[in-house]
């Protein structure tokens, strides 16, 4: 009896302040405030998640709230926590120095080199430019993906807000199962907060991507004239040619070893496929049938 009384008190304390569903304007203001201190909000949700887990059985047994609904709420809370900590990491990262391989000292070194340029210098510049360009293109792809995610989240936010308004309207019209409706509103609000948190995460990611892309574009603009000048003033030597030969030989040996490794792996997989215990039902039918047809074709020829 004492346990039931305690459980009831705990459940009502959980819903205190939530009985009257907030308007969307209030929720938007509240969620916007959470985005400014993601780590603190994450810690707050951790505490709330523990409280939900303490009463999840009581919610299902006493108030006819399905366990699946409670688990849905816990799932949303877990997702929000992870996103908020990711936002906290990104916000701390913004404004830090760029650690790209082509730092200012390296760019100054390349720009200060005088002709005639040895072939090894040319190879180094080519590698630097290729690394820089690949990194730039990668950030551009990230930017496109972030923009698409933000567009999708904007649409999702509108759908969740519509869902919240409908549930809030049902809650205001019905005096029965009020606690059940309030819990449904809690789930929708958690989904909306998750959406806001994801939006903030991709906004922060896009800010970093734009900063990195801008810096890489500046590096490419600096390197392009350098490589043009190097090509026009190359000075080959026997040492350069010997080095080039050694690089080609090393590449060939690497490719040969990779080919041997892949052949060995293919042989092992082929052996595994032939073993009956690893075959699917279709393979057990297909392999002997194919072999039988092959023998028939050979006999007929």
Rosetta silent file (secondary structure, phi, psi, omega in degrees, C-alpha in Angstrom):
SEQUENCE: XXXXXXXXXXXXXXXXXXXXXXXXXXXXXXXXXXXXXXXXXXXXXXXXXXXXXXXXXXXXXXXXXXXXXXXXXXXXXXXXXXXXXXXXXXXXXXXXXXXXXXXXXXXXXXXXXXXXXXXXXXXXXXXXXXXXXXXXXXXXXXXXXXXXXXXXXXXXXXXXXXXXXXXXXXXXXXXXXXXXXXXXXXXXXXXXXXXXXXXXXXXXXXXXXXXXXXXXXXXXXXXXXXXXXXXXXXXXXXXXXXXXXXXXXXXXXXXXXXXXXXXXXXXXXXXXXXXXXXXXXXXXXXXXXXXXXXXXXXXXX
SCORE:     score description
SCORE:     0.000 S_00000001
   1 L     0.000  -43.407  178.838    0.000    0.000    0.000 S_00000001
   2 H   -63.031  -39.215 -179.580    2.811    2.360    0.880 S_00000001
   3 H   -63.770  -42.863 -179.788    4.534    1.496   -2.396 S_00000001
   4 H   -63.524  -41.561  178.517    1.366    2.266   -4.410 S_00000001
   5 H   -62.625  -43.043  179.518    0.967    5.583   -2.592 S_00000001
   6 H   -63.905  -42.128 -179.548    4.614    6.438   -3.239 S_00000001
   7 H   -63.675  -43.331  179.300    4.314    5.450   -6.898 S_00000001
   8 H   -62.069  -43.996  179.172    1.194    7.576   -7.364 S_00000001
   9 H   -62.906  -38.756 -179.533    2.876   10.562   -5.732 S_00000001
  10 H   -66.446  -40.514  179.254    5.929   10.091   -7.923 S_00000001
  11 H   -64.962  -45.658  179.839    3.832    9.942  -11.085 S_00000001
  12 H   -66.266  -34.458  176.762    1.883   13.067  -10.192 S_00000001
  13 H   -67.208  -30.846  177.819    5.102   14.857   -9.279 S_00000001
  14 H   -66.515  -37.764 -176.984    6.453   13.897  -12.683 S_00000001
  15 H   -91.153   -0.579 -179.676    3.485   15.508  -14.398 S_00000001
  16 L   -64.010  133.859 -176.266    3.374   18.574  -12.171 S_00000001
  17 L    84.990   -6.235  179.946    3.718   21.643  -14.313 S_00000001
  18 L  -113.658   -5.479 -175.076    2.772   19.555  -17.345 S_00000001
  19 L   -62.146  -42.275  176.352   -0.934   19.147  -16.715 S_00000001
  20 L   -92.979  109.778 -175.754   -1.792   22.298  -18.642 S_00000001
  21 L   -62.241  131.950 -179.079   -0.305   21.824  -22.079 S_00000001
  22 L   -73.735  156.214  175.652    1.829   24.773  -23.104 S_00000001
  23 L   -75.565  163.535  179.440    1.181   26.665  -26.302 S_00000001
  24 H   -64.009  -33.717  178.656    3.502   26.222  -29.257 S_00000001
  25 H   -62.520  -41.889  177.734    4.763   29.770  -28.791 S_00000001
  26 H   -64.367  -42.308 -178.248    5.822   28.929  -25.232 S_00000001
  27 H   -65.907  -42.894  179.389    7.456   25.703  -26.356 S_00000001
  28 H   -59.408  -42.760  179.364    9.362   27.400  -29.194 S_00000001
  29 H   -63.986  -41.618 -179.757   10.720   29.970  -26.740 S_00000001
  30 H   -65.666  -45.741 -178.201   11.682   27.253  -24.269 S_00000001
  31 H   -67.757  -36.022  177.150   13.389   25.073  -26.883 S_00000001
  32 H   -63.058  -35.310  178.835   15.276   28.028  -28.349 S_00000001
  33 H   -69.010  -36.171  179.351   16.662   28.741  -24.879 S_00000001
  34 H   -63.380  -31.899 -176.411   17.823   25.136  -24.511 S_00000001
  35 H   -67.093  -20.512 -178.077   19.889   25.398  -27.704 S_00000001
  36 H   -80.087  -22.084  178.926   22.150   28.030  -26.114 S_00000001
  37 H  -133.357   70.058 -173.394   23.288   25.705  -23.303 S_00000001
  38 H   -62.962  -37.515 -178.504   23.175   22.186  -24.769 S_00000001
  39 H   -66.193  -42.142  179.167   25.376   20.510  -22.148 S_00000001
  40 H   -64.892  -40.759  179.073   23.279   21.833  -19.248 S_00000001
  41 H   -66.988  -37.784  177.840   20.076   20.766  -20.988 S_00000001
  42 H   -60.416  -43.852  178.479   21.534   17.309  -21.675 S_00000001
  43 H   -63.293  -36.863  178.517   22.281   16.878  -17.962 S_00000001
  44 H   -65.706  -40.914 -179.940   18.738   17.968  -17.145 S_00000001
  45 H   -68.886  -34.311  176.462   17.260   15.408  -19.541 S_00000001
  46 H   -57.160  -43.949  178.763   19.447   12.672  -18.031 S_00000001
  47 H   -65.433  -40.619  179.516   17.778   13.337  -14.680 S_00000001
  48 H   -65.388  -37.886  179.248   14.333   13.362  -16.285 S_00000001
  49 H   -63.359  -39.526  177.487   15.079   10.077  -18.041 S_00000001
  50 H   -62.595  -39.705  179.535   15.949    8.453  -14.711 S_00000001
  51 H   -65.256  -40.309  179.342   12.623    9.602  -13.256 S_00000001
  52 H   -63.421  -42.600 -179.392   10.711    8.146  -16.204 S_00000001
  53 H   -65.358  -28.680  178.090   12.459    4.796  -15.787 S_00000001
  54 H   -68.455  -28.229 -173.699   11.515    4.786  -12.101 S_00000001
  55 H  -116.972    9.928 -174.236    7.800    5.028  -12.925 S_00000001
  56 H   -62.621  -37.409  178.497    7.523    3.329  -16.322 S_00000001
  57 H   -69.251  -37.984  178.646    5.842    0.215  -14.893 S_00000001
  58 H   -65.989  -37.680  177.780    3.445    2.340  -12.847 S_00000001
  59 H   -60.975  -41.770 -178.743    2.490    4.390  -15.877 S_00000001
  60 H   -71.625  -40.060 -173.485    1.556    1.243  -17.759 S_00000001
  61 H   -82.323  -42.650 -172.786   -0.230   -0.452  -14.855 S_00000001
  62 H   -86.393  -31.953 -170.528   -1.978    2.451  -13.122 S_00000001
  63 H  -124.725   16.976  173.898   -2.839    4.770  -15.994 S_00000001
  64 L    56.119   33.000  173.330   -3.165    2.479  -19.022 S_00000001
  65 L   -95.240  117.871 -175.302   -0.167    4.067  -20.756 S_00000001
  66 L   -60.303  144.111  177.955    1.390    1.364  -22.901 S_00000001
  67 H   -58.642  -35.001  179.395    4.959    0.413  -22.134 S_00000001
  68 H   -60.496  -35.036  178.739    5.761    0.981  -25.813 S_00000001
  69 H   -69.342  -40.234  177.779    4.734    4.628  -25.403 S_00000001
  70 H   -63.604  -42.783  179.215    6.972    5.023  -22.363 S_00000001
  71 H   -65.387  -35.209  175.861    9.837    3.432  -24.265 S_00000001
  72 H   -60.588  -42.660  179.239    9.201    5.789  -27.200 S_00000001
  73 H   -64.185  -43.825  178.658    9.548    8.724  -24.816 S_00000001
  74 H   -63.494  -38.335  178.566   12.759    7.305  -23.353 S_00000001
  75 H   -61.726  -44.209  178.457   14.108    6.726  -26.867 S_00000001
  76 H   -63.103  -42.016  179.909   13.470   10.349  -27.793 S_00000001
  77 H   -62.925  -42.122  177.505   15.127   11.566  -24.606 S_00000001
  78 H   -60.604  -43.668  179.036   18.213    9.439  -25.301 S_00000001
  79 H   -62.942  -39.844  178.927   18.432   10.834  -28.804 S_00000001
  80 H   -64.090  -42.927  179.934   18.154   14.409  -27.539 S_00000001
  81 H   -57.880  -49.577 -178.940   20.915   13.815  -24.993 S_00000001
  82 H   -61.175  -41.322 -179.385   23.306   12.496  -27.644 S_00000001
  83 H   -66.445  -41.814 -179.669   22.521   15.377  -29.992 S_00000001
  84 H   -62.779  -40.587  177.938   23.007   18.016  -27.303 S_00000001
  85 H   -66.847  -34.517  175.657   26.421   16.648  -26.382 S_00000001
  86 H   -65.435  -40.451  177.150   27.348   16.647  -30.080 S_00000001
  87 H   -62.230  -43.368  179.331   26.246   20.283  -30.320 S_00000001
  88 H   -58.246  -42.733  178.471   28.348   21.116  -27.257 S_00000001
  89 H   -63.352  -45.609 -178.818   31.399   19.557  -28.930 S_00000001
  90 H   -64.368  -41.150 -179.593   30.818   21.442  -32.182 S_00000001
  91 H   -65.796  -33.057  175.723   30.299   24.758  -30.429 S_00000001
  92 H   -71.063  -30.071 -177.601   33.571   24.299  -28.572 S_00000001
  93 H   -75.282  -32.613 -178.401   35.287   23.455  -31.865 S_00000001
  94 L   -59.765  131.948  178.444   34.110   26.594  -33.678 S_00000001
  95 L    93.717   -6.780  177.490   36.838   29.239  -33.689 S_00000001
  96 L   -76.956  161.729 -179.782   39.739   26.844  -33.128 S_00000001
  97 L   -66.530  145.862  178.084   42.743   26.931  -35.413 S_00000001
  98 L   -75.809  127.972 -177.828   42.559   24.942  -38.607 S_00000001
  99 L  -101.183   22.733  179.576   44.778   21.848  -38.400 S_00000001
 100 L   -61.064  149.528 -174.161   44.830   21.103  -42.131 S_00000001
 101 L   -57.073  -33.519  179.204   48.108   19.649  -43.386 S_00000001
 102 L   -89.114   83.282  177.294   48.841   22.777  -45.447 S_00000001
 103 L   -81.395  177.272 -176.593   49.438   25.274  -42.681 S_00000001
 104 H   -62.196  -35.846  179.975   50.682   28.810  -43.294 S_00000001
 105 H   -63.099  -41.106  179.052   54.316   27.802  -42.769 S_00000001
 106 H   -66.244  -41.676  178.418   54.046   25.177  -45.507 S_00000001
 107 H   -63.840  -41.319  178.101   52.392   27.626  -47.915 S_00000001
 108 H   -64.216  -37.049  178.283   55.098   30.208  -47.245 S_00000001
 109 H   -63.836  -43.430  179.425   57.751   27.547  -47.871 S_00000001
 110 H   -66.316  -41.706 -178.357   56.229   26.657  -51.239 S_00000001
 111 H   -69.325  -28.319 -176.705   55.826   30.286  -52.251 S_00000001
 112 H   -83.582  -12.218 -178.641   59.414   31.134  -51.268 S_00000001
 113 L   -64.361  143.272 -177.015   61.008   28.354  -53.386 S_00000001
 114 L  -112.575  145.724  175.520   63.044   29.618  -56.350 S_00000001
 115 L   -73.596  160.099   -0.324   63.477   28.078  -59.823 S_00000001
 116 L   -75.395  146.156 -175.035   64.725   25.888  -61.258 S_00000001
 117 E   -96.046  132.013  175.060   62.568   23.455  -59.326 S_00000001
 118 E   -68.953  157.037 -177.146   63.634   19.811  -58.822 S_00000001
 119 H   -63.477  -33.104  178.447   61.182   17.165  -59.867 S_00000001
 120 H   -62.827  -35.864  177.237   60.727   16.024  -56.261 S_00000001
 121 H   -64.618  -41.306  178.714   59.503   19.510  -55.369 S_00000001
 122 H   -60.319  -43.699  179.377   56.971   19.290  -58.193 S_00000001
 123 H   -62.841  -38.790  179.432   55.696   15.945  -56.862 S_00000001
 124 H   -65.225  -41.707  179.820   55.284   17.421  -53.385 S_00000001
 125 H   -65.984  -41.524  177.968   53.319   20.396  -54.693 S_00000001
 126 H   -58.824  -43.853  179.824   51.083   18.114  -56.755 S_00000001
 127 H   -64.661  -41.740  179.006   50.360   16.017  -53.663 S_00000001
 128 H   -62.025  -44.077 -178.926   49.613   19.106  -51.571 S_00000001
 129 H   -65.187  -42.217 -179.683   47.203   20.453  -54.177 S_00000001
 130 H   -63.572  -43.679  177.184   45.458   17.111  -54.557 S_00000001
 131 H   -60.838  -42.897 -178.881   45.007   16.767  -50.780 S_00000001
 132 H   -65.375  -43.827 -178.738   43.716   20.309  -50.567 S_00000001
 133 H   -66.887  -43.016  179.533   41.281   19.870  -53.455 S_00000001
 134 H   -62.725  -40.963  178.121   39.959   16.547  -52.163 S_00000001
 135 H   -65.186  -40.955  178.728   39.400   18.047  -48.734 S_00000001
 136 H   -61.842  -46.090 -179.932   37.658   21.069  -50.274 S_00000001
 137 H   -64.423  -35.837  178.364   35.341   18.849  -52.344 S_00000001
 138 H   -63.850  -43.129  178.318   34.569   16.734  -49.277 S_00000001
 139 H   -66.776  -34.367  176.819   33.491   19.814  -47.315 S_00000001
 140 H   -63.998  -40.086  176.499   31.386   20.947  -50.270 S_00000001
 141 H   -64.270  -40.551  177.226   29.594   17.592  -50.237 S_00000001
 142 H   -61.255  -42.446  179.369   29.043   17.966  -46.498 S_00000001
 143 H   -59.602  -44.952  179.142   27.567   21.415  -47.031 S_00000001
 144 H   -61.602  -39.916  179.621   25.098   20.088  -49.590 S_00000001
 145 H   -68.546  -39.776  179.176   24.086   17.296  -47.202 S_00000001
 146 H   -64.290  -41.990  178.922   23.693   19.694  -44.270 S_00000001
 147 H   -62.064  -41.259  179.360   21.463   22.016  -46.314 S_00000001
 148 H   -66.373  -39.682  178.010   19.271   19.098  -47.350 S_00000001
 149 H   -64.297  -40.117  178.688   19.019   17.898  -43.735 S_00000001
 150 H   -65.358  -39.586  177.113   18.032   21.371  -42.575 S_00000001
 151 H   -62.949  -44.250  179.425   15.344   21.561  -45.250 S_00000001
 152 H   -64.278  -39.426  179.880   14.003   18.157  -44.215 S_00000001
 153 H   -68.146  -33.754  176.298   14.034   19.125  -40.526 S_00000001
 154 H   -61.946  -42.113  177.652   12.081   22.315  -41.272 S_00000001
 155 H   -65.962  -42.562 -179.229    9.361   20.219  -42.875 S_00000001
 156 H   -64.484  -38.431  178.974    9.414   17.748  -39.993 S_00000001
 157 H   -59.088  -42.651  177.903    9.131   20.565  -37.449 S_00000001
 158 H   -62.665  -39.313  179.361    5.929   21.744  -39.137 S_00000001
 159 H   -66.625  -41.771 -179.805    4.470   18.228  -39.056 S_00000001
 160 H   -67.078  -39.680  178.541    5.289   17.755  -35.351 S_00000001
 161 H   -63.337  -38.528  175.948    3.796   21.135  -34.451 S_00000001
 162 H   -63.368  -43.024  177.986    0.606   20.180  -36.273 S_00000001
 163 H   -60.886  -39.330 -179.920    0.537   16.894  -34.329 S_00000001
 164 H   -65.669  -44.157 -179.315    0.987   18.825  -31.067 S_00000001
 165 H   -61.614  -41.734 -179.700   -1.892   21.215  -31.826 S_00000001
 166 H   -65.173  -44.066 -179.754   -4.252   18.324  -32.615 S_00000001
 167 H   -66.959  -37.743  179.440   -3.335   16.414  -29.448 S_00000001
 168 H   -65.706  -36.898  177.988   -3.642   19.562  -27.326 S_00000001
 169 H   -65.926  -43.217  177.696   -7.097   20.194  -28.754 S_00000001
 170 H   -62.765  -39.126 -179.511   -8.211   16.642  -27.907 S_00000001
 171 H   -64.142  -37.895 -178.676   -6.794   17.048  -24.405 S_00000001
 172 H   -73.892  -24.046 -178.420   -8.772   20.248  -23.815 S_00000001
 173 H   -87.586  -20.886 -175.517  -12.040   18.663  -24.995 S_00000001
 174 L  -111.521  132.790  175.400  -11.792   15.486  -22.921 S_00000001
 175 L   -94.224  -11.025  178.147  -11.855   15.291  -19.138 S_00000001
 176 L   -92.079  152.131  177.801  -11.141   11.553  -19.224 S_00000001
 177 L    53.678   36.580 -177.928   -7.689   10.072  -19.579 S_00000001
 178 H   -61.391  -40.056 -179.528   -6.153   13.500  -19.028 S_00000001
 179 H   -63.942  -36.893  179.346   -2.923   11.972  -17.766 S_00000001
 180 H   -65.396  -42.421  177.780   -2.725    9.808  -20.882 S_00000001
 181 H   -64.689  -40.624  179.957   -3.152   12.843  -23.124 S_00000001
 182 H   -62.993  -36.981  178.136   -0.535   14.760  -21.170 S_00000001
 183 H   -68.421  -37.599  176.174    1.921   11.918  -21.643 S_00000001
 184 H   -62.272  -38.593  177.166    1.184   11.892  -25.370 S_00000001
 185 H   -66.172  -35.127  177.184    1.935   15.627  -25.417 S_00000001
 186 H   -62.191  -42.052  179.236    5.206   14.938  -23.607 S_00000001
 187 H   -63.300  -44.671 -179.398    6.239   12.519  -26.353 S_00000001
 188 H   -64.091  -41.121  178.621    5.355   15.019  -29.076 S_00000001
 189 H   -63.600  -38.747  177.449    7.226   17.763  -27.246 S_00000001
 190 H   -63.983  -40.999  177.035   10.274   15.472  -26.960 S_00000001
 191 H   -61.868  -39.892  179.440   10.089   14.789  -30.703 S_00000001
 192 H   -67.605  -40.813  177.439    9.915   18.522  -31.330 S_00000001
 193 H   -65.224  -38.901  176.098   12.903   19.187  -29.084 S_00000001
 194 H   -59.627  -41.059  178.936   14.824   16.426  -30.854 S_00000001
 195 H   -64.186  -44.890  177.440   14.017   18.149  -34.127 S_00000001
 196 H   -60.692  -43.598 -179.004   15.211   21.524  -32.773 S_00000001
 197 H   -64.588  -43.220  177.244   18.397   19.931  -31.439 S_00000001
 198 H   -60.989  -40.241  179.666   19.109   18.213  -34.767 S_00000001
 199 H   -62.235  -44.169  178.170   18.543   21.529  -36.545 S_00000001
 200 H   -63.736  -39.336  178.748   21.027   23.266  -34.238 S_00000001
 201 H   -60.114  -47.315 -178.237   23.516   20.436  -34.767 S_00000001
 202 H   -72.393  -30.090  173.951   23.401   20.759  -38.554 S_00000001
 203 H   -63.915  -45.067  177.978   23.522   24.537  -38.353 S_00000001
 204 H   -64.334  -41.178  178.193   26.697   24.299  -36.273 S_00000001
 205 H   -62.626  -40.769 -179.766   28.107   21.668  -38.638 S_00000001
 206 H   -66.567  -36.513  177.630   27.343   23.881  -41.624 S_00000001
 207 H   -61.461  -43.087  177.658   29.086   26.823  -39.975 S_00000001
 208 H   -65.724  -43.824 -178.922   32.227   24.725  -39.547 S_00000001
 209 H   -62.211  -40.599  178.657   31.983   23.364  -43.093 S_00000001
 210 H   -65.763  -39.063  178.865   31.658   26.880  -44.544 S_00000001
 211 H   -65.811  -46.004  179.701   34.661   28.055  -42.534 S_00000001
 212 H   -64.407  -42.813  179.967   36.786   25.078  -43.602 S_00000001
 213 H   -61.530  -41.418  179.868   35.704   25.407  -47.240 S_00000001
 214 H   -63.112  -43.622  179.893   36.578   29.083  -47.274 S_00000001
 215 H   -66.246  -40.459  179.254   40.055   28.446  -45.865 S_00000001
 216 H   -67.171  -36.206  177.609   40.697   25.591  -48.288 S_00000001
 217 H   -63.475  -39.783  176.945   39.550   27.726  -51.213 S_00000001
 218 H   -63.269  -39.879  178.955   42.086   30.378  -50.204 S_00000001
 219 H   -65.668  -41.616  177.832   44.814   27.719  -50.088 S_00000001
 220 H   -62.595  -41.554  178.565   43.861   26.436  -53.533 S_00000001
 221 H   -62.740  -29.809  177.872   43.937   29.981  -54.905 S_00000001
 222 H   -78.234  -36.883 -175.083   47.463   30.312  -53.498 S_00000001
 223 H   -77.720  -32.889 -175.486   48.678   26.945  -54.790 S_00000001
 224 H   -57.928  -47.813  177.172   47.376   27.146  -58.356 S_00000001
 225 H   -64.210  -32.044  179.799   49.790   29.911  -59.470 S_00000001
 226 H   -64.814  -47.098 -177.709   52.650   28.114  -57.714 S_00000001
 227 H   -66.671  -32.493  177.466   52.130   24.852  -59.594 S_00000001
 228 H   -65.003  -42.842  179.153   51.869   26.699  -62.901 S_00000001
 229 H   -67.337  -36.806  179.842   55.205   28.389  -62.262 S_00000001
 230 H   -65.282  -42.859 -179.277   56.799   25.093  -61.154 S_00000001
 231 H   -60.278  -35.634 -176.943   55.730   23.302  -64.347 S_00000001
 232 H   -79.573  -12.026 -175.838   57.354   26.006  -66.451 S_00000001
 233 L  -132.210   43.163  179.097   60.652   25.857  -64.548 S_00000001
 234 E   -79.622  144.927  177.781   61.316   22.162  -63.896 S_00000001
 235 E  -130.053  103.723 -179.615   64.889   20.881  -63.731 S_00000001
 236 L   -79.893  144.807  174.336   65.224   17.095  -64.091 S_00000001
 237 L  -135.319  166.829  179.553   68.210   15.264  -62.673 S_00000001
 238 H   -63.129  -34.237  178.084   69.294   11.637  -62.598 S_00000001
 239 H   -63.972  -39.030  178.335   68.440   11.525  -58.892 S_00000001
 240 H   -62.998  -44.131 -179.758   64.892   12.661  -59.666 S_00000001
 241 H   -65.402  -38.843  177.689   64.450    9.947  -62.270 S_00000001
 242 H   -64.167  -40.477  178.483   65.858    7.318  -59.895 S_00000001
 243 H   -63.945  -42.140  179.144   63.456    8.472  -57.201 S_00000001
 244 H   -62.024  -41.817  177.681   60.551    8.293  -59.636 S_00000001
 245 H   -61.268  -42.078 -179.226   61.543    4.748  -60.598 S_00000001
 246 H   -65.761  -37.046  177.974   61.679    3.706  -56.954 S_00000001
 247 H   -65.576  -40.923  179.243   58.219    5.190  -56.333 S_00000001
 248 H   -65.593  -43.724  179.326   56.810    3.304  -59.322 S_00000001
 249 H   -61.479  -42.510  179.460   58.454    0.063  -58.192 S_00000001
 250 H   -62.991  -38.436  179.134   57.092    0.492  -54.661 S_00000001
 251 H   -66.851  -41.041  178.805   53.613    1.088  -56.083 S_00000001
 252 H   -63.791  -42.242  179.077   53.834   -2.019  -58.261 S_00000001
 253 H   -63.756  -39.053  178.298   54.945   -4.148  -55.298 S_00000001
 254 H   -63.880  -43.228  178.635   52.056   -2.809  -53.247 S_00000001
 255 H   -64.891  -39.292  178.165   49.586   -3.638  -56.006 S_00000001
 256 H   -62.514  -45.259 -179.636   51.072   -7.125  -56.393 S_00000001
 257 H   -65.646  -36.784  177.796   50.760   -7.846  -52.670 S_00000001
 258 H   -65.297  -40.076  178.589   47.193   -6.505  -52.676 S_00000001
 259 H   -63.627  -42.811  177.833   46.324   -8.758  -55.607 S_00000001
 260 H   -62.020  -43.162 -179.955   47.739  -11.808  -53.813 S_00000001
 261 H   -62.828  -43.255 -179.784   45.777  -10.941  -50.670 S_00000001
 262 H   -66.588  -38.013  177.742   42.537  -10.501  -52.637 S_00000001
 263 H   -63.718  -42.737  177.517   43.056  -13.786  -54.479 S_00000001
 264 H   -61.859  -42.376 -179.965   43.577  -15.600  -51.178 S_00000001
 265 H   -65.338  -40.852  178.842   40.457  -14.000  -49.748 S_00000001
 266 H   -62.902  -41.534  179.123   38.465  -14.932  -52.866 S_00000001
 267 H   -63.283  -41.883  179.601   39.643  -18.542  -52.607 S_00000001
 268 H   -65.181  -40.809  178.434   38.624  -18.734  -48.946 S_00000001
 269 H   -66.344  -39.001  178.567   35.193  -17.265  -49.709 S_00000001
 270 H   -63.720  -39.827  177.841   34.723  -19.663  -52.616 S_00000001
 271 H   -64.299  -40.162  179.186   35.583  -22.580  -50.346 S_00000001
 272 H   -65.635  -37.860  179.274   33.097  -21.330  -47.746 S_00000001
 273 H   -65.028  -31.421 -178.625   30.393  -21.015  -50.388 S_00000001
 274 H   -77.824  -16.554  179.418   30.931  -24.627  -51.394 S_00000001
 275 L   -78.686  126.371 -170.738   30.432  -25.826  -47.823 S_00000001
 276 H   -60.411  -37.387 -174.599   26.826  -26.879  -47.417 S_00000001
 277 H   -66.243  -18.028  179.876   26.389  -25.551  -43.857 S_00000001
 278 H  -101.567    4.972 -176.996   27.048  -21.990  -45.060 S_00000001
 279 L   -93.165  145.647  172.329   24.733  -22.153  -48.066 S_00000001
 280 L   -76.191  168.554  178.628   21.257  -20.695  -48.246 S_00000001
 281 H   -60.281  -38.018  179.973   18.358  -22.877  -49.353 S_00000001
 282 H   -66.014  -42.147 -179.046   18.483  -21.265  -52.774 S_00000001
 283 H   -65.448  -37.130  179.034   22.238  -21.895  -53.121 S_00000001
 284 H   -63.592  -29.013  176.866   21.786  -25.531  -52.111 S_00000001
 285 H   -85.132  -40.417 -171.785   19.348  -25.899  -55.006 S_00000001
 286 H   -69.972  -44.703 -174.516   21.105  -23.628  -57.492 S_00000001
 287 H   -63.187  -52.938  179.039   24.681  -25.022  -57.323 S_00000001
 288 H   -64.755  -33.146  177.765   23.907  -28.711  -57.948 S_00000001
 289 H   -64.169  -43.797  178.026   21.327  -27.767  -60.576 S_00000001
 290 H   -62.538  -41.514  178.458   23.875  -25.655  -62.420 S_00000001
 291 H   -64.210  -39.076  179.388   26.414  -28.489  -62.221 S_00000001
 292 H   -64.816  -44.317  178.677   23.845  -30.969  -63.527 S_00000001
 293 H   -64.325  -37.911  179.748   22.957  -28.739  -66.486 S_00000001
 294 H   -63.377  -42.428  178.458   26.646  -28.203  -67.235 S_00000001
 295 H   -64.503  -38.499 -179.872   27.234  -31.973  -67.345 S_00000001
 296 H   -65.159  -39.698  179.272   24.214  -32.428  -69.618 S_00000001
 297 H   -65.138  -39.785  179.947   25.523  -29.780  -72.012 S_00000001
 298 H   -65.913  -40.766 -179.653   28.936  -31.462  -72.100 S_00000001
 299 H   -66.649  -39.447 -178.493   27.400  -34.861  -72.790 S_00000001
 300 H   -69.470  -27.205  178.990   25.190  -33.500  -75.563 S_00000001
 301 L   -80.580    0.000    0.000   28.159  -31.844  -77.231 S_00000001
